[in-house]
Amino acid sequence: MKDKANILSLMCCMLLLTSIIWAGVKNNPHVQQEENIKFIIKNYDSAMNEHEYKYHEHPTRIIVLWQNSIETLLALGAGNKIIASGGLSTTDVLDQKYIDEYNDIPVKTRQVPNIETMMTMKPDLIVGWLYDFAGKNGIGNNSFWENRGTNIYMTSMNGADFKSKHVVEDEIKYIIDLGKIVGADDKAHHIENKIMSKLSNMPQEYVKQKVLVISSVGRQVTIYTPRTLSGDILTRLGAEVLGKEQEQIGEDEYISYEQLLVYNPDIIFIQSSSPNDVMPKNRLINNPSLKKLKAIQSGNVFNIPFYLTRCPGVRVLDTIDYFKCGLYEHRQFEEGEKND
């Protein structure tokens, strides 16, 4: 009987100890946080490794950096959740339909706010480029902000800088991710459908043309090769994008002027600072050594703003319009033509 009593007593103690441990686990704030996770977004950490960010609710105090993310969040209807924006030097480059909402953002700075300023704002989300969180701009890495209860979302200034290819699906994932984060899934998928519809809407009769996309001209000609976003879009639209042999990850991709003459493209798109900036185009077409280029002789040299070639976000819709206009109609796309 005594042994049975000891065993029963021991079992009671073990049950009591288990209850105490379980109660402690349930009351542990870290465990509670894990239980309250609403959704997870896969993105990058500051070392550019894949990383999961856990959200307990949709953020309402967002700091957004750079034009691509500002316009994408506004397109998703999240303007009232943005407490500050940075990195936009002029509203001239904004899509006109976003200007009023942009002006309603409480704090707007031409430069990226410093880390001290951001901390005083107590954001629950910061959206910026990859290198913003890699220590170069001094606004803190992902661990710094996560430890303070703030998630970050990193976009690429140019996905081809660190990946083998930058494709339309990368921009769509970016839009879908932000849509999920701010609770605007339907709007994000609507934008996705518009993008894919524009890409698939091609003329029935089209003769493939050789196309070169130029980033800048100097001692050499820096280009966007087929593995870049511009190359991916033009290839989908039926063009033969030149520069395949110049592809290299993490390095400038360029050709000599002699190689440009050998390429002799049918159409050239050249990057500009804005829709009205014709200086790069004029520098190219007024170069005496290039006057025999087919694209120059036929007048098929078109400018495209830089913010549409690298990481446009929602403005990839405009990127497609610019390319389709030059490719199919052999003319410069005008901003006033937008109908979306």
KENUBA-179805 format. One record per atom (N, C-alpha, C): x, y negated, z. Coordinates in steps of 0.05 Angstrom, whole numbers, plus 5000, padded with zeros to 4 digits. Layout:
REM residues N
XYZ
...
This chain:
REM residues 340
501650245000
500050005000
501749755000
503949765015
505749535017
506949474990
507749684975
508949654949
506949524930
504449624931
502449504914
501949214920
502049144946
501648864954
503948694943
506448794944
508748644934
508548604904
507648814890
507348794861
505248584854
502948594868
500748404863
501648124869
503248084890
504247824897
506147714876
507847894866
509747814845
508247734819
506147884813
504647824789
503247554792
502247494815
500947234820
502947004817
505347054828
507446844825
508146794796
508347014781
509046984753
506846844737
504346904744
502146764731
502146464738
502646404763
502746134772
505045984758
507346114756
509645984743
509145934714
507846134701
507146104672
505245874668
503245844687
501345624685
502645354688
504545344706
506045094711
507645014686
509045214675
510645164651
508945084628
506645214624
504845154602
503744874605
503044804630
501944534635
504044324628
506544384635
508744194629
509144164600
508944394585
509344384556
507144214544
504644264553
502344114541
502543824546
503643744570
503843464577
506343334566
508143484554
510643374543
509843204519
510642944519
509842764497
510842864470
513242994469
514243084444
512543314432
511543484450
509743704441
507143584432
506143394447
503643264439
503843134412
506143004407
506642874381
506543084359
507843314364
507943524343
505043624338
503443644359
500643734355
498943524340
499743274342
498143054330
499042974303
500843124291
501743054264
499443084244
498942864229
496742874209
497742964181
500142874174
501242954149
504242914149
505543044130
508443024127
509142944099
511042764096
512042674070
514942754066
515442894045
518242964039
519542744023
521842654033
523342434020
526342494025
527842284031
530742314035
531542194062
533842294072
535042154094
537241974083
538741844101
540641644092
543141764078
543442024080
545542164066
544542284040
542042204032
540742284008
540242584007
539842704030
538942974032
535942974035
534643194027
531743204031
531043204061
528843064067
528143024095
525142994098
524043104120
521143084124
520542864144
518642694137
517742474155
514942544164
514542544191
511942624202
510342374210
507842384201
506042154206
503742244224
503242084245
501042144264
498541974256
498941774240
496741614230
497741454206
495841334191
496641174169
497840904179
500140824169
501440584179
499840334174
499940144192
498539884189
500339644191
502939694196
504839474198
507239544180
506939494155
508939574135
510739344127
513339394127
515339214114
516039344088
515739194066
516239304039
518439134025
520339274014
522639144001
522539203971
523138993955
523539013926
520839033911
521038933886
518638893869
517139153865
518539373859
517139623852
515239713874
516239703899
514539793922
512439583929
513139333927
511139123932
508739163913
509239183887
507039213868
505539473871
507039683877
505639943880
503839953904
504739843926
502939833950
500539653945
500939433931
498739253925
496739393906
497739553887
496039693869
494439913883
495440013906
494140213922
492240093942
491939823942
490139693960
491039663988
493739673992
494839664019
495939394026
495139184012
496138914017
495638824046
493338894057
492738814084
494238954106
495839154098
497539304116
500439214116
501139034097
503838934094
504238694112
506138704131
506638484148
508938314138
510638424121
512938274110
513938404085
515038234067
516338344043
518938204039
520738334024
523338214019
524438303993
526338153982
527638233957
526438133931
524337963933
523137853909
523837563907
525437493887
526437223885
524437023871
522637133855
520636963842
518137123835
515836993835
513337133828
513037143798
514837023783
514637023754
514737313743
516037493757
516237763747
514037943757
512337853775
510138013784
507938023763
506538253763
504038273747
502138063758
500937913741
499237683749
497037773768
496038023764
493738103781
494538153810
497138153816
497938203844
498737943858
498937723844
500037483856
498437383880
495837373878
494237273901
494637443926
494637703922
495037883945
497837863956
499837823938
502537783947
502737533964
501537323955
501637073970
500337093998
498537284002
497337324028
499037474048
501237584038
503037724057
504237524077
503937584103
504737374123
507637274121
509537454117
512337374116
513537474090
514637294074
515937354049
518637234048
520737394042
523437294041
524637374014
526337204003
527737263978
529837473982
531037484005
533037684012
531737904029
533138124033
532238334051
532638234080
530538244097
530838154124
532938324139
534338194158
536338354173
535038534193
536638704205
535538904223
534238784248
535438564258
534338444282
531538324276
531238204253
528638084245
526538304242
527338524230
525438754226
524638864253
526438894271
525739014297
523738834312
523938574310
522038404324
519238424312
519038514287
516438544274
515038804282
516438994293
515339254302
513839394280
515139454258
513839594236
513339884242
511340004230
511040294233
511840434207
512640274186
513640384161
515340174147
517640264136
519240084119
519640234093
519040094071
519340214044
521540054030
523640194021
525840054007
527340243989
529440153977
531140313960
532940493977
533940703965
535740893979
538040753992
539340573977
541840463988
541240264010
538740174014
538039994036
538640134063
538240394063
538440554088
541040714090
542840654072
545440804072
547640644085
546940424098
548940264113
549940024098
549340004072
550539794056
549239524061
546639524067
545239274072
544839214102
545739414119
545639364147
542839364159
540939514147
538239504159
537639774173
539639934179
539240174195
538740414178
539740644188
539240894173
536641024183
535941254171
533341374178
533141454207
535341554219
535241634247
534741394265
536041174259
535640924275
532740854277
531340864254
528540784254
526641004265
527241244258
525541464268
525641484299
527941434310
528141434340
526541204353
525741014337
524140794347
521240814338
520541044327
517741084320
516940964293
518940904277
518440774251
519240964228
517441034211
518141194188
519241024166
520841134148
521740994125
521141154100
520941014078
520541154052
522541034033
524241204021
526341114003
525641163974
525940963957
525641003929
528440963916
528641053892
531241033878
531240783861
533440623862
533640403844
533740503815
535140723812
535240863786
535841153792
533741323789
534041603797
536341743783
537041663759
539241793744
541941733756
542041553776
544641493788
545541723805
543741883816
544542103834
543242373827
541542383807
540242633799
540942683769
540642933761
541243003734
539342883714
536842833723
534842713706
532942533722
532042323710
529942153722
527642153703
525442273711
523142313693
520642173704
518642163688
516142033695
514942153721
515242413724
514142543747
515342443773
517842333772
519042213796
517541963804
516741803785
515141563791
512441633801
511241843789
508541933798
508642033826
510742193833
510942293861
511142053880
512741853873
513041613889
510341483894
508741453873
506041333875
504241503892
504241773887
502541953902
503341953932
505941963938
506841953965
505941703980
506241473967
505341223980
502341223983
500941333964
498041353966
497141513990
498541733995
497941904018
498541764044
500841624044
501641484068
499641274077
498641124057
496740904064
493840984062
493341234058
490541324056
489141244031
490541244009
489341163983
489841373962
489341623969
489841853951
488341823924
485841743926
484241713901
485441513882
486241283893
487441073876
490041173864
491641313880
494141413870
493741613847
491841783850
491341983828
490041853804
488641643808
487541483785
489741363769
491741253783
494141143769
495641363755
495941593767
497241823755
495841893729
493141903729
491641983705
492041773683
492141523690
492641313670
495341343657
497341403674
500141443663
500141663643
499141893651
499142133634
497542093608
495341943611
493641883587
495141713567
496541503577
498141333559
500341493546
501541673560
503741833548
502742023527
500342113530
499342313511
497942183487
497441923488
495941783467
497941693445
498541873427
500441823405
499041823378
500141663359
498941663332
499141943319
497142013303
497142273290
499542313270
500142093257
502442113238
504641933248
506842053254
509141893264
511742023255
513441873243
516041963234
518041903256
519342113266
521342083288
523441883280
524041703299
526041493294
528241503315
530641423307
532941423326
532741163342
532741203368
532440973386
534740953406
535740713410
537840663430
536740463451
537040523476
536340343498
538840233510
539139973509
541639843519
541039703545
542739753565
542639623590
543939343589
546339333578
547739083576
549939103555
550738873545
552938863525
555138683536
557638783535
559938633544
562338733527
564438813541
566638933526
565839203515
563939333528
562739573518
559739553519
558339753509
555439743509
554439953529
553239853551
552140043571
549340123562
548740383564
546240483553
544740643573
542140693567
540540883581
540341133563
541341353573
541541603558
538841753560
538641983545
536142133546
535342233574
537342253593
536642363619
535442153638
535341903629
534241693646
531241663642
529941503659
527041463656
526341363629
527841163619
527241053592
527441273571
529541433574
529941653555
527741853556
526841923580
524642113583
522142013570
521341763575
518941653564
519041643534
521141543523
521441523494
521441803480
522641993493
522642263482
519842373481
518242333502
515442423503
513742283482
514642033475
513141883455
513941953427
515842143424
516642243398
519242133386
520741973402
523141863391
525542053395
527642003379
530142133383
531941943398
532341983424
533841793440
536841863438
538341663430
541241693426
542741673452
545141793452
546941773475
547242023491
546142243482
546242493497
549042563506
551042533488
553742603494
555142423515
553742203522
554942013541
553842063569
552142253573
550942293599
552842373620
552742233643
554442303666
553142193692
552742363711
551342293736
553142113753
552041893763
553441723782
555441533769
555541523743
557441353729
555941183708
557040953701
555940803679
556040963653
553940953638
553841093612
554140883590
556140903575
556640683556
557840803530
557740633509
558940693483
560540453474
562240503455
563740283442
562040153420
562839923411
561439793389
561739963363
563940103361
564340273338
562340503338
561940613363
559940833365
557140733359
556540483367
553940363361
553540353331
555640283316
555340273287
554940553275
556240743287
555941023278
553041123284
552041053307
549341133314
547341013294
547740753288
545940603270
542940663276
542040593299
539240653307
537140513290
534840633289
532540513275
531340293292
531340343319
530140153338
532040123362
532239873372
533839823396
532039683416
532039783441
530839643463
533139543481
533139293488
535239183504
534139063530
535439123552
534439033578
534738733582
532738613594
532738323599
531938273628
532238023637
531637963665
528637913668
527237843647
524337793648
523237813620
520637813616
519437833590
520337613571
520937383582
521637153565
524637113561
526237283573
529137263571
530037393545
530837223526
531737333500
534737313496
536137223517
539037193514
540437453507
539937673521
541337923513
540738013485
538237983476
537538053449
538937873429
539037613434
540337433415
543337483414
544537553437
547337613438
548037853420
546138043420
546538283404
546138223374
543938103367
543238063338
545037853325
546237683341
547937473329
550937553328
551437803336
554237903335
554837963306
556737823293
557237863264
558038153257
559338293276
560238563270
557938763270
555638683279
553338873281
551138803261
551638613243
549438523225
548438733206
549938953202
549139163183
547539383197
547139363223
545539553237
542739563227
541639793223
538939823212
536939683229
537139713256
535239593274
535239283272
537639173268
537838873266
536738783239
537438913218
536538833192
533538853189
532339043202
529439083200
527838923221
529338793239
527938633260
526838813282
527939053286
526839233306
528639243331
529139013342
530638983367
528738843386
528038983409
526038883427
527138883456
526438673470
527338653498
525338793516
526338893538
524639013559
525738943586
524138833604
525138743630
526338973647
528438903662
529939103677
528139253697
526139113708
524539243728
522639453717
522539473690
520939683677
522639923669
525339893671
527040113661
528240283683
528340183707
529840323728
528040473748
526540333763
524740463782
522140303783
520440313763
518140133760
515840193778
515540433789
513240503805
510740473788
508740333798
506140303783
506540163756
508740003754
509139853729
510240043706
510540293712
511340483690
509140483669
506740403676
504640363656
505540153635
506739943644
507739733626
510239823610
511839993623
514140103609
513240253585
511240413588
510140573566
509140393544
507740173552
506639983532
508839853516
510939763530
513139643516
514339823495
514840073503
516140263485
514240343462
511740383468
509840453447
509540233426
509539983435
509139763417
511539743398
513939763408
516339753391
516539993373
515840233384
516240483370
514140523348
511640463354
509540523334
508740283317
509040043329
508039803315
510339623306
512839683314
515139533306
514939233313
514039183337
513838903346
514238893376
514838653386
515238603414
512538603429
512538753451
510138753468
509938483482
507538383484
507038123498
505438183524
506238043545
504938093571
501938053571
501037863554
498137803553
496538033540
497838233529
496338453517
495438663536
496338653561
495638863580
492638883584
491639123583
488739163586
488039363607
489939423625
489439623646
489139483673
